[in-house]
Every structure is written in structure tokens, then in C-alpha cells.
């Protein structure tokens, strides 16, 4: 089993980054909420990190624990005449990915005359070439909401998606347009039986504590449309994410993402997409009621107070000042890393949105491509090559679907593209590195195919791709992960772990995976997927 020292050694020469994964902040209204929340958090830390905590932990006092191969835990308590704050950081290994560590921060704050504030956040410390992960939040959030009375924005928080009745629509509208609202609202349109395009229980398990979760049936949906207008409403099985800051005068539906219900009625990917937007959202708001107390911040405050009140010799005063500055530097460094990661993520999302707008503006062209794809599926022939496709190559900006169509048109005896690959390519229309993708597909159809067709080994053939080729996945695949990589070719199932890869970010604008298989006795390459990274 990998240990913290093992990972630190493996990652020594690899650039590290801190990726903000999730943050939840809410109030607790129970009378003894502070002590109860600290006790539950300490119990969760011990179970999660699989360590025995010192006796100070049970009393909510400050302590440090270095469990070597298992975890490190630091807790700090600050108390003054205004109240008290307890914070803890746990660093541990949550998976087998080399160079990856998980940092969980928790705080509990009790101020005189105010409700108890609780916060938990998760940060992934990983290498720049980390393959990515699904966004989640610490289980303690769900556990605590299930045992204590939690609220945010004047609304109770639960571990379930709450149905909105017709007579409650005005209250929902008030929440949506509340200028002080801090948490997003996820509204799911359901049919009269409660059916939705996502699994509501699974969605609640992922998001409770980080968003207001609501479902709305047909009749109540009509009432919401009447109150807020069609463009800001949610109906016909759709899901809308209402971001904070929604105002009637400046409302823009494009700032509040909408997931339309697919023809199949089921869209399990939406849960992952919504989670990736919602869970890191609170990192962008760090003042006032959203202030997140980390161990470093508490130590900074304590060090600064000690420096300001330092007595004794000049050397003692300087030592206190140096310690205060060191604490401030640590806090500023971590804040800078988080801000940089958020800016990178926002830039990628902006690029994805811009590409989506371009796709909509070019809707006629997109529809023509889709019609060609459907024609190819029905006739079981390779998609035809159009003049626009050739022009796109000269301009070095062919879409993924265009690149697939070009290689199958030029090499019909070497490459077969399945409809699943075309669909995934259309879904990744926003992918930015189109020229690189075409180069990989071209090498796949020429150099790679030629080497294998002449009897060469895969080890030799793959050299034309450099680091962009993987014979199998980096992690062990779950049953669902294998199903995602299994495609139907000529009536039979064909599993495709081999893939070409570009990027590791969790968005369609920067990351691409091309899954394929080599049919040796037919000297044929079959491509089953050409789009976003498939979950493990």
C-alpha cells in the first residue's frame, strides 16, 4: 500500500498543484451545536484517516498528529471574549494515484448572539499531469446535516431533494431572487410520478450542504413560469442551476446553466456536470458569512495578536513578529494556489462556453453534420467527405467529427468509426486543440496502422504518438467503467481500453480521449469514442 513518504518521493520532481474540489459552509441552530459539531468532526477524522487521535481531540483542543504512512492531522482552537473557533486539517491518501493527497479542512465557529457556523472543504494536492477525478465533498457534511439542524439563506438544509408544491412556488421564487442568497439552487423538473433525468437520491448524496435542492412537478412548473417567465423557468424534465446574484433587472438565462431532458429521458452524466460546477463554488466567496476558517488562518490571527501584545526583550518581540509573518505567508501562499486553480478552471469554462456559442451561431452547419452522421448510421457506410471538411484541414481547425470523417473517407479499409464515436465528437464540439486531435487521428490511420499491418508490435507502433498513447487506463476500472469502454461492432461487444489522450482538465474544452481497438485478422482499427474523458 502506498504511504505518504512513498508519494512524496514519487512526486519530488513533478510540479504540484492544489485543486479546490468542494467547499460547504452553513449554520447550525441546535443549542449545543458547537460541541456536537466538533465531536462529530473529530470522530469522522479518526475514521477517515484511520488514526487514533490524542486526548486533546476529544475536548476540542489544539493538537498535532503525524501518523507517518497514514495521515497528518492538525487542529487549532482560538478563543476570546467574542466566542471561539475550532479548525482542523487532515492530510491523507484516498486513492492509489501517485503524487495525489487529499486535504480536508473543517471549522466550527460560535460567536456570541449568532448561530454556530460550520464549514468543510476538500482540496486535492496532485501533479500537473493528474488524470482528473469526480468532484465530491467530505462525508462529514452529509452526516452532520442528518444529525443536526442545518440552514443557509434562511432555508433548512437536508440530505434530500425537496419537492416544491404549487402553493410554495412564490416562496421558491423569493429564494431564487433573494439578493443575499449565497448557495446555488438546483431545480429539477420531474414528471407526475416523480421521475427525472437524473437519480435524485444520488444527486442529493453528492450535493447536500452545498446547494438548495428542489424538484418541481408539471403544475407547479407552470406556476413558476407564470411568475418568472419562460426563459428563467424550469420545465419539461429540464434541470436548471440558479447561481447566486440573480436579479430581475439584470437576469441572463445563460448565466444559469440548463440541462434539457434527452429523448431517452435519462442523463446520468448531468449529475457529474452539476457537481463539478456546484461543489467548488464557495471557494469564490471568502468574506463575511462565507469566511472559511482554516488552521493557518487561526494561527495567523493568534500569532498576530501575540506579536501586537509581545512584552519582554526586543528579541522576544522580533521572534513573535517573525512567527506572525510566517503564518501570514503560509496563508497567502495557499490562497494564491487556490485562486490560480480557480482562474484556470474559469478560463477553461469560458472557452467551452465561447465554443458553444459559436456552435449555436453555426447551427445550420452543425445540423448538416448531424444529418450526415445519421445517414452514415442507417446505410452502414463511412461518412462522406464534404468540401468544408477539406477547407477545415487547410485552416487547421477541423472539428472532431470532421477529423473522423476525413480519416474514414481517405482510409476506408483501415479505419471504421462507430456512431458512438461520432456522437461523443459532437458532444465535444468545444474542444480547443483540434489540430492536435487531427494529427493523432492521422498518425493512427497511417504510421500506427502500417506498423501493425506489417506485423510490428504495438510497442513499436505506438512510438508515433509519444506520450499521447495509453494501452490501458491508469486506474483499475469499475464495472461501470468497463461498460463505458465497451462498444457494439457488427453485433458484438468490443472493449476498448487503448486510447489516445490530450489534456487532463475536467472539461470538454481541454481534454480528449480517443478509444479504439485493433482487429488483427482484418487489419482494421475501430474507433468507439472520440470525446470527453470517460469515468473510471
N, C-alpha and C positions, 0 to 999 in steps of 0.2 A: 504493500500500500504506500502511496506517495506521502511524504511528510513535508512540513513547511520548509525545513532546510533543503530537502531534495528540490522543491520547486524554486527556491531562491537561487540554488546553484544552477539549475537548468535555465533560469531566466536572467542570469547575471549579465550576459552580453546582448540581451534583447531589450529594446526600448519598451518601457512600461507606461501604461496609461490608466487613469481612474475613470471608469464609465459609470455615470449615475443610472441606476436601474429603476429604483422606485423610492417614493417618499410618501408617508401618510402622517397627517397632523390633525388632531381633533380634540374636542373637550370631553371630559368625564364629569358627570353630575352627581355621582354617588358621594355620600357624606365622607367616607373613608377612602376615597378614590386614590389618593397619593400612595398610601401604604399598600393598598391592594394591587395597584398597577406595578409598583416596584417589585413586590413579591412575585407576581406572575411573570414579570420580565426576567428576574433572576432565575426562576425555575426554568424558563424557556432557554435562557443562555446555557445553563448547565446541561440540559438535554441536547441542545443543538450542537454545542461544541464537545459534548461527551467528556466533560471535565468535572472535577469536584472543586467547588468554589470555596474560598476561605470563609471563616465565620463572619467576617465583616459584611459579606454579601447579604446574608440573611437579615441584617439590621439596616440595609440600605446605606451603608457607609462606603467610604472610598476604599479601593483596594486595587492591587495589580497582580495578575497571574500569568506566568509564562509556562504553558504546558508543553513546550517544545514541539514535538511532532504533531500534536493535536490542534492547539489553538493558543492564542493570547487574548486575555480579557483585561480591560482597564475600566474602572468605574471611579467616578468623582462626584462628591456631594458638596454643594455650596449653600450656605445658609446665612441669612441676615435678618434684619428686622422686618423686611417686606415679605419674607417667605423662604422657600427652599426649592432647589433644583437638584435632581439626580440624573446623571448621564452615564452611559456605558458604551464601550466599543468592543466588539468581538471580531477577531480575525481568524478565519478558519478555512479549511479545504472543503468545498462542497461537491467536487467532481474530480475527474481524473485528467482534465486538460492541463498540460504542462504550463507552468507560469501563471496559472489563474488562482486567485484568492478572493474570498468574499469578506467584505467589511460590513457589519451590521451595527448601526448606531441607534441607540434608544435614549429617550429622555422623558422624565416626568417632572412637571413644574407645578408648584402650588403657591399662588400669591394671595395675600390677604384680600378677601372680598371677591375673589374670582373663582371660576371653575378650574378644576385641575386640567392642565394641558398635557397631552401625550403625543409623542412622535416616534416613528420608527422609519429608518431608511436603509437601503441596500445599495452598496457600491461594489462593482466588480473591478478588481485590480488585475489587469491582464496585459499580454503583449500586443503589439500593434497588429500582428497577423492572426489574432484570435479569431476562430471561425464563427463567433457570434453565439447568441443564446436567446431563449424566450424570456421576456420580461416577467418578473414575479415580484411579490412583496413578502416580507417575513411573515411566517405563520402566526407569530405572536399577535399581529393585528387582528386576524380573524378570531383567535382565541379570546382576546381581551374584549372585543365587541360582543362576543357571545356571553360574557360573564358580567360585564359592567355596562352602565348606561352611557353610550357614546352619542355625541351630536356634533354637527358642524353647520354653520349658516342658519342656526335656529331650527334645524331639521334633525330628527333622530337618524342614526346610522345603524343599519342591521346587516346581517350576513345573507340577505335575500334581496331579490328584485321585487320591489313593492308595486302592486297594481294600482293604477290611478282610476278611480271611479269617475263617472260623468260629473257628479256634483263636486268633485275635487279638482276639476280641470283649472278653475280660476286660481286655486292655491298653487298648482303646478306652474301656471303662467307667471305668478308672482315670484316663485323661486327662480325661474329662468331669467327674468328681467331684474332680479334683485341686484342693485349696483354693488352691494357689499359681498355678494356671493364669491366664495373662494374656491370651492370644489366644482369640477365639471359635472354636468348632468348627462347620464347615458339613458336615452329614452328608446325603448324597443316597442315597435308596433307588433301586436300579436293578433291572431285570429280569435274567433269566439270561443274556441276550445283552449286558448292559452298557448297555441303553437307559435313558434318563432323561427327565424332563420338561424338562430344560434341556440345552444343549450343554456337556458337561463341559470341553472344551478352552477354550471361550470363558469359562466361569466361572473357570477357573484363570488365564487371562490377565488377568482383572480383579482377582482377589483374592490371588494368591500373595504370600506375605510378610506378609499382614495377618490370616490365619486358618489354622487347621489344616483342610485339605480332605480329606474322606474319602467314599468310596462304600461301600454295603453291599448285598449281594445277598440273595435271599429267605432262604436257610438261615441265614446269619449274622444276618439281621434277626430271625428267630425266637429265636436265642440271646440277642440284645441285649434283646428284650422279656422273656425269662425272667429276665434279670439286673436290669434297671432298671424293669420294669413297663411296661404298655401305654401309660400316659399320658405317659411320658417317652421312649418309643422312637420309631423312625422306620421305617416300612414302607409297602408298597403304593404305591410310587412317590413318596412324600412327600419333602420336604426340611425339615430342622429346623436352626435356628440355635441352638446351645447357647452361651449367654452365659457369661462368667467368673463365678465365685462360686456355681456350682451345688452345693448341699448336700442330702444325703438327708433331713435333718430338716426343712428349710425349702423343699424343691423346689416350684416352682409352674410348671406347664407353660405358663401364659400369659405368663411372662417369657422364654420361649424359643420364638420365633415358628416356626410350622409352615405350610408351603405344601403343601396337598393336591394330588395329581395330578388335573388336569382330565380330563373324559371324552375329550377329544381326544388326551390323552397328551402334549401339548406345551404348555409355558408359558414362552415366551421372556422375558416380562415379569418373571418371577421373578428372573432374573439381575440386572436393574437394581434391583429392590426389595431384594435381598440386599446388593448392592454399596452401596446408599445407607445401609444400616444398619451394615455391617461397616467400610467404609473410614474413616469419621471416628471410630470407636470409641476409638482410642488417645489422642485429644485429651482424653478424660475422666480419664486416668490419667497423672500427670506427675511422680510421685515414685519414688524407688528405682530398680529395674531398668527403669522406664518413663520415666525422666527424659530429656527431649529437649533436647540442647544446640543452641541457636541462636547465630548470630553475636552477637546482642545480649546473650545470657547470658554468653558468654565475655568480651566486652568489659566487661560489668558486673563479672565476677569479677576481671579484670585491673585495672580502674580502682579497685575497692575495695582490692585488695591494694596498689596503688601509693599510694593515699591513706593507708592504715594505716602504710606504711613511709616516707612522704614525709619527706624531710630538707630542710634549707635554710631559707629565709626563711618567715615566716608567710604571705606572698603565695603562695609555691610550694605550701605545704600547702593553702591555701584553693582554689587552682586545681585541685589533684588531687582535693579533696573535691567541688568543683562538677562535675567531669567524671564522677566516680563516681555522683553523684546523677542527672546527666543520663542516664547509661546505665541506671540503675535505673528512671527514669521511662519511658524508651522501652520497656523490657521489660514494665513493669506495664501500659502503655497497650495494647500488643499482646495481652497475656494477657487484659486486660479485654474487648477486642473479640471475642476468640475465645470467651471464656466467655459473653458476651451472645448470640453467634450460636448457641452450643450450647443455651442456655436456651430461645431462641426455637424452635429445632428440636424440643427435647424437649416444649415446650408444645403444639406442633402435633401431635406424635405422640400425646401423651396425649389430646388432643381427639379424634383419629382413633380411638384405642382405646375411649374412652368411648362414642363414637357406635356403634362396632362392637358393644359390649356391649348398648347399647340396641336395636340391630337384632336381636341374638340373643334378647333378652328379649321382643321383639315379633315372634317368629318366625312366628306364625300369620298376622299381618297381612302380613308380607313374602311368605309363600307365596301368599297370595291375590293379591297384586300380580303375582307371577311367573306365576300361572295365567292372570290376565287378559292379561298380555303374550303368553303362548303362544297364547291363544285369538285374540288380535288378529293374530298372525303367520299362523295357519292359515286364518283367514277373510278375511285381507287387508282388514280394516275398521279403523277407528280404535278405540283402546282405550276402553272405556266409562267414563263418569264415575260415580263412586260417592259416596254421601253423605259418607264420610270425607274425600274429596278437597275438597269444598266447605268442610267444617269446618276442614281444614288451612289453607285460604286465609284464613279469618277469623282463625285463630290466627297467621297469617303465618309458618308453619313447614311449608310443603309440601315433600316430598322432591322430588328432581329428576324422578323418574319420575311423581310426582303432577302436577307442573307441566306436563310434556309431555302427560299425559293430558287436563289441563284445556284447554290451548290447542287441541288437536286436536278435542276434543269441542265446543268453542264456535266454532271456525273450521275446520270440516272441508273447506271449499272453498278455504281459504287455505294450510293447513299440513298436510304429511304427515310423520309421524315413522317412520323406518325402525327395524327391530328392533335394528340395531346401536346406535342412539341409546338405546333402552330398556335394552339390556344395559350400556352404559357408564354410564348413570344409576344402575342398580342397583349397579354396582361402586363408584360414588362416593357410596354411602349416607351416608358420614361427612362429606360436605361441609357446612360450618357456615353459609355465607352463603346460606341457602335463599331468604330473602325477596328478596335482590338478584337471584338467579337467576330467580325468577318474574317480577320486574319486567322483566328483559331479554327473556324469552320473550314476555311480554305486549306489550312495545314492538315486538318482531319481528313479531308477529301483527297488530298494529294500525297504529301510526304508520308503521313501515318499509314494511309491505305496501301500505298505502294510497297512499303517495307513489309507489312503483314502479308500482302498478296504474294510477295516473292519468297515467303517462308521465314521472314525475320521474326524475332521475338518481340513481345510487347515492350520489354525493357529497352530495346533498340529503337523501336518505332516511336516511343513516347518522347524521345530526346528533342524532337522538333518543337515541343510545347514548352520546354524549360520547366519552370515551377508552376505552370498553369494546368498541369495534369495530375490527377489522383486516381490510382487504381481502385481505391475503396475509400469509404468515409473515415474521418479521423476518430469518430466515436462509434461505440457499439450501437447498432440500430435497434430500436424498439420494434415491436410487431407492426405498429402503425407506420413507423419509418420505412420498413421494408415494403409495405403496401404502397407508400407514396412513390417508391422507386421501381415498382412493378407495372409494366405496360402490356397491352394486348397487341401482339403482332401476328397476323394471319391466324387469328383464332386461338392463339396460345399465349400464356403468361411468360413475360420475359423480364427478369430482374436486371436493373442497370445501376450498378454501383460505380462503374467507371464514369468519370466526369471531367470536364474542363471547367476552370474556375477563374473568375475575375472578382476581386474585392471581398471584404468580409463584413462590411457595414450591414445593419439590419434595415435595408431599404432597397427598393427596386431601381433607384437611380444609380447606385454604385456597385451593386452586387449581381453576379450572373453565375448560374450553374447550367452546364450542358451535359445531360446524362445520355449515354449511348452504350451500345453493345456491338461486338464484332462477331458476325456469324461466319465462322471459318470455312465451312464446307460450301458456302455460297459466295465467299469473298465479298461480304456486304456489311456495311455499317448502318445500324438502325438507331435513329435519334428519337428518344421518347420525351425529353424535356429540354426546354431552352428558355429559362426564365429565372425567377427568384429562387433563393436557397430553400431547399426542402428540409423541413424539420426532421430531427433525428428520431 
